[in-house]
Amino acid sequence: MGVTIKMPLTFESCFPQEKQKPIDYYLKDLGKDMQLLMGSFLLGIKNKDSKFSGLTGFLPEYFSEANFEFADCVYRRMTIYAKENDFEMDSFEVPYPISSLNYFEYVYDNPAAFEKKDYTREEFLDIEINFFKAYTIFNQKSITERGNELAQNFKKHNIPETLDNFLVGNQLHSFDITDYQIDKVFMCQFLKAYSFFEFLEDYKGSTHLITAFYKHYNVKDSNEYLHKLLGIVFPVLTAKKEAHTEIHLDADKQEELSLFIEKHILLDDETLADFDFTKTRSYPLYKIEKSKYRIIYPLFVVEMIYKGLYFRFKAINDNLPKNEQLKNLYGIKNLQFSEQYLLNQTLKKLFGNRFLQKSGQEMDVNFKGAPDYYVRNGNKIFLFESKDVLLGKEIKQSIQYNEILEKLKITFVQNEEGKPKAVLQLVETIRKILTKSLAFDTNAPSNRAIIFPILIVHFRMFNTPGMNKLINNWFNDELSKLDDEGLNTSNVKSLIIIDMDTLLYNSHFFETSKLILEDCLMEYHRNYLNLDLKQHNIKSQKQADERISESYTSFAYYIDNKIDKNFRRPKPKLLLEKMISVVTK
């Protein structure tokens, strides 16, 4: 399975002969409660294996029987559209998470003519059709209009129309929101939150912040906080039906849990300034009535566990007296927790007590410019650079692809002040290996060294198809300068991007040696980043196209699928241990 591009239905493709009206015209007969319900319904549809998938899944599930004739007209029109544009019918979808999020934020902020209303059967049938039309307008803004503007940007700035540029340009803004495994997200969010509490409770100067945090949420410790938070998250994980999920509190704990939940409903938008869909992340669920809450977007609710944790600490830290605040909380979370504590903890478990291993902190004491983690197994060297960085929403959602490329280079190659970032840092370490000047490992071979440069990232957006090839191309450009200096780089492998969640999620298979990291890196190096079709038994052009398309997928996609195809995932022992400690203490 390669890079799958779905085609959300747009107004102009469904209704080519109809003049499009303003969105509010189609929504005018929906009360505020129904507008929000429709939004949470769409956002509750699974991103994989959904019964609403495809036109044959969505149309009969969404439309009442009395509107089947309208639905059939839509289907027949899309059949014609598919033939005219050489599309497969199974590539069409109606719900698209980006459109659903845009819709939800639109109706959340806009006043409705009325809050609640009882609808007659005839009114409801009209509402079904009008809402469908309104939604296809949101799809059109998300897909068609964005795609046209992006194409103009490529042309204006003479950007090569390569597949990696095309994929990053078209998918970066949405990939982490539309392509995820909810069980993987939950496991990693919980483990990172648990580790962050452990880290922060031992961190010098954090006492006032920790105490204020527990007081604000009326809990005695991190276990009680996480235990209560799981009560919000579990309805998402255990929901038997798609569409909206609700939380109804038991009478005996209504007051206590309502207070806790409502402290997670509203978060100051300014604290989430770097994230897209700030409003919905700030309000991941909303109150229907007393003791009843409705989840807006399941992914954002699960991400409250860790991703939201920093922002909740920040809000409390900012309100402490100056002399009690933990200084540079952002830097502490990014550098000392993510790029050091969490990285070291994870890689140490992954490699066990094998090989020569050095953490960045160990090396930085005496050696400037050392990698964030270093492993050597004989003549095989693994270099890790870890970057807990993200692209702010203005860049991530931008259709100015030239600006996206510039920001990626600033983030991963060299910043505005000329300071080397991950790519240049890795190249410089490789230079030291090849020139026998690696001071922290004087026994490292030079000519015989097989070097694996690895960039660890902490946000799923960098798993966007094409991203690894794009950044690896920049890495190769810098590496070629070493060749120009007369150094032999033939044993330096491609730069591979691995996100921290993928390491956490799959660490069991490396810890138990069911998989060898080196073998997986080599397989991804050969069959993805440097695919040579001559080395594969390709029997048709279709097979070739599929193989090429698949080669642009991330290491996360490759390793998750490799494990799911070849192994039965055991119960996550570490997760269960920590969850039991949270629930029972």
C-alpha positions as CSV (number, residue, x, y, z in Angstrom):
1,M,0.0,0.0,0.0
2,G,1.5,3.3,-1.1
3,V,0.7,6.9,-0.4
4,T,-3.1,7.0,-0.6
5,I,-4.6,10.3,-1.7
6,K,-8.3,10.6,-1.0
7,M,-10.6,13.0,-2.8
8,P,-13.1,14.7,-0.5
9,L,-16.3,15.7,-2.3
10,T,-16.5,19.4,-3.2
11,F,-19.5,21.5,-4.0
12,E,-18.4,22.2,-7.6
13,S,-17.9,18.5,-8.3
14,C,-21.2,17.4,-6.8
15,F,-23.4,20.3,-8.0
16,P,-21.8,21.7,-11.2
17,Q,-25.0,23.3,-12.4
18,E,-25.9,24.9,-9.1
19,K,-24.8,28.4,-8.0
20,Q,-23.1,28.2,-4.6
21,K,-24.7,30.2,-1.8
22,P,-23.1,31.5,1.4
23,I,-22.5,28.8,4.1
24,D,-24.9,30.5,6.5
25,Y,-27.7,30.1,4.0
26,Y,-27.4,26.3,4.2
27,L,-27.1,26.4,8.0
28,K,-29.8,28.9,8.8
29,D,-32.4,26.3,9.9
30,L,-30.0,24.5,12.3
31,G,-30.0,25.6,16.0
32,K,-26.7,26.0,17.8
33,D,-27.1,22.6,19.5
34,M,-27.7,20.9,16.2
35,Q,-24.8,22.7,14.5
36,L,-22.4,21.5,17.2
37,L,-23.9,18.0,17.2
38,M,-23.3,17.7,13.5
39,G,-19.7,18.9,14.0
40,S,-18.9,16.3,16.7
41,F,-20.7,13.6,14.6
42,L,-18.3,14.3,11.7
43,L,-15.2,14.5,13.9
44,G,-16.2,11.3,15.6
45,I,-15.9,9.3,12.4
46,K,-12.8,7.0,12.5
47,N,-9.9,7.9,10.3
48,K,-9.4,4.2,9.4
49,D,-11.8,1.2,8.9
50,S,-14.9,3.4,9.2
51,K,-18.3,2.3,8.2
52,F,-18.7,5.8,6.7
53,S,-15.8,5.3,4.4
54,G,-16.3,5.9,0.7
55,L,-19.5,7.1,-1.0
56,T,-21.2,3.7,-0.6
57,G,-20.4,3.9,3.1
58,F,-21.3,7.5,3.9
59,L,-24.3,8.3,1.7
60,P,-26.7,5.5,2.9
61,E,-25.6,6.0,6.5
62,Y,-26.0,9.8,6.5
63,F,-29.2,10.3,4.5
64,S,-32.6,9.3,5.6
65,E,-34.5,6.8,3.3
66,A,-36.7,9.6,2.1
67,N,-33.5,11.4,0.8
68,F,-32.1,8.3,-1.0
69,E,-33.1,9.8,-4.4
70,F,-30.9,12.9,-3.7
71,A,-28.1,10.6,-2.5
72,D,-28.4,8.5,-5.6
73,C,-28.1,11.7,-7.8
74,V,-24.9,12.6,-5.9
75,Y,-23.5,9.2,-6.5
76,R,-24.4,9.2,-10.2
77,R,-22.9,12.6,-10.7
78,M,-19.6,11.5,-9.0
79,T,-19.5,8.5,-11.3
80,I,-19.5,10.9,-14.3
81,Y,-17.0,13.1,-12.6
82,A,-14.7,10.1,-11.9
83,K,-14.7,9.1,-15.6
84,E,-14.1,12.6,-16.8
85,N,-11.1,13.0,-14.5
86,D,-9.7,9.5,-14.5
87,F,-10.4,8.9,-10.8
88,E,-11.3,5.6,-9.1
89,M,-14.7,5.8,-7.3
90,D,-13.3,4.3,-4.1
91,S,-10.9,7.3,-3.8
92,F,-13.8,9.7,-3.0
93,E,-14.7,10.5,0.6
94,V,-17.2,12.9,2.2
95,P,-15.8,13.5,5.7
96,Y,-12.4,15.1,5.8
97,P,-11.0,16.0,9.3
98,I,-9.6,19.3,8.3
99,S,-13.0,20.4,6.8
100,S,-14.7,19.1,9.9
101,L,-12.4,21.0,12.2
102,N,-12.9,24.2,10.1
103,Y,-16.6,23.7,10.2
104,F,-16.7,23.1,14.0
105,E,-14.6,26.2,14.7
106,Y,-16.8,28.2,12.3
107,V,-20.1,27.3,14.1
108,Y,-18.6,27.4,17.6
109,D,-17.7,31.1,17.1
110,N,-20.7,32.2,15.1
111,P,-24.0,32.9,16.7
112,A,-27.0,30.9,15.5
113,A,-30.6,32.2,15.2
114,F,-31.7,29.9,18.0
115,E,-30.2,27.5,20.5
116,K,-32.5,24.6,20.3
117,K,-35.5,23.5,18.3
118,D,-37.7,20.5,17.6
119,Y,-37.7,19.7,13.9
120,T,-40.5,18.3,11.8
121,R,-39.8,15.4,9.5
122,E,-39.9,17.6,6.5
123,E,-37.6,20.2,8.1
124,F,-35.1,17.5,9.0
125,L,-35.0,16.1,5.5
126,D,-34.2,19.6,4.1
127,I,-31.6,20.1,6.8
128,E,-29.8,16.8,5.7
129,I,-29.5,18.1,2.2
130,N,-28.5,21.7,3.1
131,F,-25.9,20.6,5.6
132,F,-24.4,18.2,3.1
133,K,-24.1,21.1,0.6
134,A,-22.5,23.3,3.3
135,Y,-20.0,20.6,4.2
136,T,-18.9,20.2,0.5
137,I,-18.2,23.9,0.5
138,F,-15.8,23.4,3.5
139,N,-14.2,20.6,1.5
140,Q,-13.8,22.9,-1.5
141,K,-12.0,25.5,0.6
142,S,-9.8,22.8,2.2
143,I,-8.9,20.9,-1.1
144,T,-9.6,22.7,-4.4
145,E,-8.9,26.3,-3.4
146,R,-5.8,25.3,-1.4
147,G,-4.5,23.1,-4.2
148,N,-4.9,25.9,-6.8
149,E,-3.0,28.4,-4.6
150,L,-0.3,25.9,-3.9
151,A,0.2,25.2,-7.6
152,Q,0.5,29.0,-8.2
153,N,3.2,29.2,-5.5
154,F,5.2,26.4,-7.1
155,K,5.1,28.2,-10.4
156,K,5.9,31.6,-9.0
157,H,9.0,30.5,-7.1
158,N,10.2,27.9,-9.7
159,I,9.9,25.1,-7.2
160,P,10.6,21.7,-8.8
161,E,7.4,19.6,-9.2
162,T,9.0,16.5,-7.6
163,L,6.9,14.0,-5.8
164,D,8.4,14.9,-2.4
165,N,7.6,18.6,-2.9
166,F,4.1,17.7,-4.0
167,L,3.4,15.4,-1.1
168,V,4.8,17.7,1.6
169,G,3.1,20.7,0.1
170,N,-0.3,19.0,-0.1
171,Q,-0.2,16.9,3.1
172,L,2.0,18.7,5.7
173,H,-0.9,20.9,6.9
174,S,-3.1,17.9,7.6
175,F,-1.1,14.7,8.0
176,D,-0.8,14.5,11.8
177,I,-4.5,15.3,12.1
178,T,-5.8,12.8,9.6
179,D,-3.3,9.9,9.7
180,Y,-2.9,8.3,13.1
181,Q,-3.5,5.2,15.1
182,I,-5.5,6.1,18.2
183,D,-4.1,3.3,20.3
184,K,-0.5,4.3,19.4
185,V,-1.3,7.9,20.2
186,F,-2.8,7.0,23.6
187,M,0.0,4.7,24.6
188,C,2.7,7.2,23.8
189,Q,0.8,10.2,25.3
190,F,0.4,8.3,28.6
191,L,4.0,7.1,28.8
192,K,5.3,10.5,28.0
193,A,3.0,12.2,30.6
194,Y,4.0,9.7,33.2
195,S,7.7,10.3,32.5
196,F,7.2,14.0,32.5
197,F,5.8,14.0,36.0
198,E,8.7,11.8,37.2
199,F,11.2,14.2,35.6
200,L,9.6,17.4,36.8
201,E,9.1,16.1,40.4
202,D,12.8,15.5,40.6
203,Y,13.8,18.8,38.8
204,K,15.4,21.4,41.0
205,G,13.2,24.5,41.6
206,S,9.9,22.8,40.5
207,T,8.3,22.4,44.0
208,H,6.1,25.5,43.8
209,L,4.9,24.7,40.3
210,I,4.1,21.0,41.2
211,T,2.3,22.0,44.4
212,A,0.2,24.7,42.6
213,F,-0.6,22.2,39.8
214,Y,-2.0,19.6,42.2
215,K,-3.9,22.2,44.2
216,H,-5.5,23.6,41.0
217,Y,-6.7,20.2,40.0
218,N,-7.6,19.1,43.5
219,V,-5.4,16.0,43.5
220,K,-2.8,14.7,45.9
221,D,-0.3,13.6,43.2
222,S,0.4,12.8,39.6
223,N,-1.2,9.3,39.9
224,E,-4.5,10.8,41.0
225,Y,-4.4,13.4,38.3
226,L,-3.7,10.8,35.5
227,H,-6.4,8.5,37.0
228,K,-9.0,11.2,36.7
229,L,-7.8,12.2,33.2
230,L,-8.2,8.6,32.1
231,G,-11.9,8.9,33.0
232,I,-12.2,11.5,30.2
233,V,-10.1,9.6,27.7
234,F,-11.4,6.1,28.1
235,P,-14.8,6.8,26.5
236,V,-12.9,7.6,23.3
237,L,-10.9,4.4,23.4
238,T,-13.8,2.2,24.3
239,A,-16.5,3.7,22.1
240,K,-18.4,1.0,20.3
241,K,-20.0,3.3,17.8
242,E,-18.6,6.0,15.5
243,A,-19.7,9.6,15.4
244,H,-20.1,11.6,18.6
245,T,-19.1,10.2,22.1
246,E,-20.6,11.5,25.3
247,I,-19.6,11.4,28.9
248,H,-22.4,11.1,31.5
249,L,-21.2,11.3,35.1
250,D,-22.6,9.1,37.9
251,A,-24.6,11.0,40.5
252,D,-22.3,10.1,43.4
253,K,-19.2,11.8,41.7
254,Q,-20.9,14.5,39.7
255,E,-19.6,17.6,41.5
256,E,-16.0,16.4,41.9
257,L,-15.6,15.1,38.3
258,S,-17.5,18.0,36.7
259,L,-15.0,20.4,38.3
260,F,-12.1,18.4,37.0
261,I,-13.5,18.0,33.5
262,E,-14.4,21.7,33.2
263,K,-10.8,22.7,34.0
264,H,-9.9,20.7,30.9
265,I,-12.6,22.1,28.7
266,L,-11.2,25.6,28.6
267,L,-7.6,26.5,28.0
268,D,-6.4,30.0,27.1
269,D,-6.0,30.1,23.4
270,E,-2.8,32.1,23.7
271,T,-1.0,29.2,25.3
272,L,-1.6,27.1,22.2
273,A,-0.6,29.8,19.8
274,D,1.8,27.6,17.8
275,F,-0.8,24.9,17.1
276,D,-3.4,24.8,14.3
277,F,-7.1,24.5,15.3
278,T,-6.3,26.2,18.6
279,K,-10.0,26.7,19.4
280,T,-10.8,23.0,19.2
281,R,-7.6,22.0,21.1
282,S,-8.6,24.5,23.8
283,Y,-12.1,23.0,24.0
284,P,-11.6,19.3,23.2
285,L,-15.1,18.5,24.7
286,Y,-18.0,20.7,25.5
287,K,-20.8,20.7,28.1
288,I,-24.3,19.7,26.8
289,E,-26.0,20.1,30.2
290,K,-25.3,19.3,33.8
291,S,-23.0,16.3,34.2
292,K,-23.2,15.6,30.4
293,Y,-20.3,16.3,28.0
294,R,-19.7,15.7,24.4
295,I,-16.3,14.9,22.9
296,I,-15.5,17.1,19.9
297,Y,-12.4,15.4,18.3
298,P,-11.2,12.2,19.8
299,L,-7.6,12.7,18.8
300,F,-7.4,16.1,20.6
301,V,-8.9,14.5,23.8
302,V,-6.3,11.8,23.8
303,E,-3.6,14.4,23.1
304,M,-4.6,16.2,26.3
305,I,-2.7,13.6,28.3
306,Y,0.8,14.8,27.4
307,K,0.6,17.4,24.6
308,G,-1.9,19.4,26.7
309,L,0.0,18.8,29.9
310,Y,2.8,21.3,29.2
311,F,0.2,24.0,28.4
312,R,-1.6,23.4,31.6
313,F,1.6,23.6,33.6
314,K,2.5,26.8,31.7
315,A,-0.8,28.4,32.5
316,I,-0.2,27.7,36.2
317,N,3.4,28.7,36.1
318,D,2.6,32.0,34.5
319,N,0.3,32.8,37.4
320,L,2.8,32.1,40.2
321,P,4.7,34.9,41.9
322,K,7.8,35.7,39.9
323,N,10.1,34.3,42.6
324,E,8.2,30.9,42.6
325,Q,8.0,30.4,38.8
326,L,10.1,27.7,37.1
327,K,12.2,29.7,34.7
328,N,12.3,28.7,31.0
329,L,9.7,25.9,31.4
330,Y,9.5,25.6,27.6
331,G,13.2,25.0,27.3
332,I,13.2,22.5,30.2
333,K,10.4,20.5,28.5
334,N,11.9,20.6,25.1
335,L,15.6,20.2,25.8
336,Q,16.1,18.6,29.2
337,F,13.0,16.4,29.1
338,S,12.3,15.5,25.4
339,E,15.8,15.7,23.9
340,Q,17.7,14.3,26.8
341,Y,15.8,12.5,29.6
342,L,13.2,10.8,27.3
343,L,15.6,10.2,24.5
344,N,18.2,8.6,26.8
345,Q,15.6,6.6,28.7
346,T,14.2,5.2,25.4
347,L,17.4,4.4,23.6
348,K,19.0,2.9,26.6
349,K,16.1,0.4,26.8
350,L,16.1,-0.2,23.1
351,F,19.9,-1.1,22.9
352,G,20.0,-2.6,26.4
353,N,23.6,-3.0,27.8
354,R,25.0,-3.9,24.4
355,F,27.6,-1.8,22.5
356,L,29.3,1.4,23.3
357,Q,26.7,4.0,24.2
358,K,27.1,7.6,25.2
359,S,24.4,10.2,26.0
360,G,24.7,13.8,24.9
361,Q,25.1,15.0,28.5
362,E,28.0,12.6,29.0
363,M,29.8,13.8,25.9
364,D,28.9,17.5,26.3
365,V,30.9,17.7,29.5
366,N,34.2,17.5,27.6
367,F,33.3,17.7,23.9
368,K,31.7,20.5,22.1
369,G,29.2,19.7,19.3
370,A,28.7,16.0,20.2
371,P,25.5,14.3,19.0
372,D,22.5,13.8,21.3
373,Y,23.2,10.1,21.5
374,Y,26.0,7.9,20.2
375,V,26.1,4.1,19.8
376,R,28.9,2.0,18.2
377,N,28.7,-1.7,17.6
378,G,32.2,-2.6,16.2
379,N,32.5,-0.6,12.9
380,K,28.8,0.3,12.9
381,I,28.0,3.8,14.3
382,F,24.6,5.2,15.1
383,L,24.4,9.0,15.4
384,F,21.3,10.5,16.9
385,E,20.2,14.1,16.8
386,S,17.0,14.9,18.7
387,K,14.8,17.9,17.9
388,D,11.6,18.7,19.9
389,V,10.6,21.4,17.5
390,L,7.4,22.0,15.5
391,L,6.3,24.2,12.6
392,G,4.0,26.9,13.9
393,K,0.5,27.0,12.5
394,E,1.2,29.9,10.3
395,I,3.8,27.9,8.4
396,K,2.2,24.5,8.7
397,Q,-1.1,25.7,7.3
398,S,0.5,28.0,4.8
399,I,0.0,27.6,1.0
400,Q,3.3,29.5,0.5
401,Y,5.4,26.4,-0.1
402,N,8.5,28.5,-0.6
403,E,8.1,29.7,3.0
404,I,7.6,26.1,4.3
405,L,10.8,25.0,2.6
406,E,12.7,28.0,4.1
407,K,11.4,27.2,7.6
408,L,12.3,23.5,7.3
409,K,15.8,24.5,6.4
410,I,16.0,26.9,9.3
411,T,14.7,24.2,11.6
412,F,16.8,21.3,10.4
413,V,19.8,22.6,8.5
414,Q,20.9,26.1,9.6
415,N,19.1,28.8,11.5
416,E,18.9,32.5,10.7
417,E,22.0,33.3,12.7
418,G,24.0,30.6,10.8
419,K,23.9,28.2,13.7
420,P,24.1,24.5,12.5
421,K,21.0,22.4,13.2
422,A,20.5,18.6,13.0
423,V,21.7,18.1,9.3
424,L,24.9,20.1,9.7
425,Q,25.5,18.7,13.2
426,L,25.4,15.2,11.9
427,V,27.6,16.0,8.9
428,E,30.2,17.6,11.3
429,T,30.2,14.5,13.5
430,I,30.7,12.3,10.4
431,R,33.6,14.5,9.4
432,K,35.2,13.9,12.7
433,I,34.7,10.1,12.3
434,L,36.2,10.1,8.8
435,T,39.2,12.2,9.9
436,K,39.9,10.2,13.1
437,S,39.2,13.2,15.3
438,L,36.2,11.9,17.2
439,A,37.5,12.8,20.7
440,F,34.8,11.0,22.7
441,D,35.5,7.7,20.9
442,T,39.1,7.5,19.9
443,N,38.7,3.8,18.9
444,A,36.0,4.6,16.3
445,P,37.1,3.3,12.8
446,S,37.3,5.8,10.0
447,N,37.6,4.1,6.6
448,R,35.7,1.0,7.7
449,A,32.9,2.8,9.6
450,I,29.3,2.2,8.5
451,I,27.5,5.3,9.7
452,F,23.7,5.6,10.3
453,P,22.6,9.2,10.8
454,I,19.3,9.4,12.6
455,L,17.1,12.5,13.3
456,I,14.7,12.0,16.2
457,V,11.6,14.2,16.0
458,H,8.8,14.7,18.6
459,F,5.9,15.6,16.4
460,R,4.0,13.4,13.9
461,M,3.8,16.2,11.3
462,F,7.4,15.2,10.3
463,N,6.1,11.8,9.3
464,T,4.4,13.5,6.3
465,P,5.1,11.4,3.1
466,G,8.0,12.9,1.2
467,M,9.5,14.7,4.3
468,N,12.3,12.2,4.9
469,K,13.3,12.3,1.2
470,L,13.2,16.1,1.2
471,I,15.5,16.5,4.2
472,N,17.7,13.6,3.2
473,N,18.3,15.5,-0.1
474,W,19.6,18.4,1.9
475,F,21.7,16.1,4.0
476,N,23.2,14.6,0.8
477,D,24.0,18.1,-0.5
478,E,26.0,18.8,2.7
479,L,27.6,15.4,2.7
480,S,28.9,15.9,-0.8
481,K,31.0,18.7,0.5
482,L,33.0,16.1,2.5
483,D,33.6,14.2,-0.8
484,D,34.9,17.5,-2.3
485,E,37.4,17.6,0.6
486,G,38.6,14.1,-0.4
487,L,36.8,12.2,2.3
488,N,35.2,8.8,1.5
489,T,31.5,9.0,2.4
490,S,30.4,5.8,0.6
491,N,29.6,4.0,3.9
492,V,27.4,6.8,5.2
493,K,23.8,5.8,4.9
494,S,20.8,8.0,4.3
495,L,19.5,10.3,7.0
496,I,16.4,8.6,8.5
497,I,13.8,10.5,10.4
498,I,12.2,8.6,13.3
499,D,9.6,10.1,15.6
500,M,9.7,9.4,19.3
501,D,6.3,7.9,19.4
502,T,7.4,5.2,16.9
503,L,10.4,4.3,19.1
504,L,8.2,4.1,22.2
505,Y,5.4,2.2,20.5
506,N,7.7,-0.4,18.9
507,S,10.6,-0.6,21.5
508,H,9.5,-4.0,22.7
509,F,10.5,-5.6,19.4
510,F,14.0,-4.1,19.5
511,E,14.5,-4.7,23.3
512,T,13.8,-8.4,22.8
513,S,15.8,-8.6,19.6
514,K,12.9,-9.7,17.5
515,L,14.0,-6.9,15.3
516,I,17.4,-5.4,14.9
517,L,17.5,-1.7,14.4
518,E,20.4,-1.8,12.0
519,D,18.5,-4.3,9.7
520,C,15.4,-2.1,9.7
521,L,17.4,1.0,8.9
522,M,19.1,-0.8,6.0
523,E,15.8,-2.1,4.7
524,Y,14.3,1.4,4.8
525,H,17.5,2.8,3.3
526,R,17.4,0.4,0.3
527,N,13.7,0.0,-0.3
528,Y,12.4,3.4,0.4
529,L,14.8,6.4,0.5
530,N,17.0,4.9,-2.3
531,L,14.5,2.7,-4.1
532,D,16.0,1.0,-7.2
533,L,13.2,-0.7,-9.1
534,K,15.7,-3.0,-10.9
535,Q,16.3,-4.7,-7.5
536,H,12.6,-5.7,-7.3
537,N,10.5,-8.1,-9.2
538,I,8.2,-5.5,-10.8
539,K,5.8,-7.0,-13.4
540,S,3.7,-4.0,-14.5
541,Q,3.7,-0.3,-14.6
542,K,1.0,-0.3,-12.0
543,Q,3.2,-2.2,-9.6
544,A,6.1,0.2,-10.4
545,D,3.9,3.2,-9.6
546,E,2.7,1.7,-6.4
547,R,6.2,0.8,-5.3
548,I,7.5,4.3,-6.1
549,S,4.6,5.9,-4.2
550,E,5.2,3.7,-1.2
551,S,8.9,4.7,-1.1
552,Y,7.9,8.2,0.0
553,T,6.2,7.0,3.2
554,S,7.9,7.6,6.6
555,F,10.0,5.2,8.7
556,A,7.1,5.2,11.1
557,Y,4.7,3.8,8.4
558,Y,7.3,1.3,7.3
559,I,8.1,-0.1,10.8
560,D,4.5,-0.1,12.1
561,N,3.4,-2.0,9.1
562,K,6.3,-4.4,9.1
563,I,5.6,-5.3,12.7
564,D,1.8,-5.6,12.2
565,K,2.3,-8.0,9.3
566,N,4.9,-10.2,10.9
567,F,4.3,-10.2,14.6
568,R,1.4,-10.3,17.1
569,R,1.7,-7.2,19.3
570,P,1.9,-8.2,22.9
571,K,0.0,-6.3,25.6
572,P,2.1,-3.2,26.3
573,K,3.7,-4.3,29.5
574,L,5.2,-0.9,30.5
575,L,2.0,0.9,29.7
576,L,-0.1,-1.5,31.8
577,E,2.4,-1.3,34.7
578,K,2.2,2.4,34.8
579,M,-1.6,2.5,34.4
580,I,-2.0,0.0,37.2
581,S,0.1,2.2,39.5
582,V,-2.0,5.2,38.5
583,V,-5.3,3.4,39.1
584,T,-4.5,1.6,42.3
585,K,-2.4,4.2,44.3
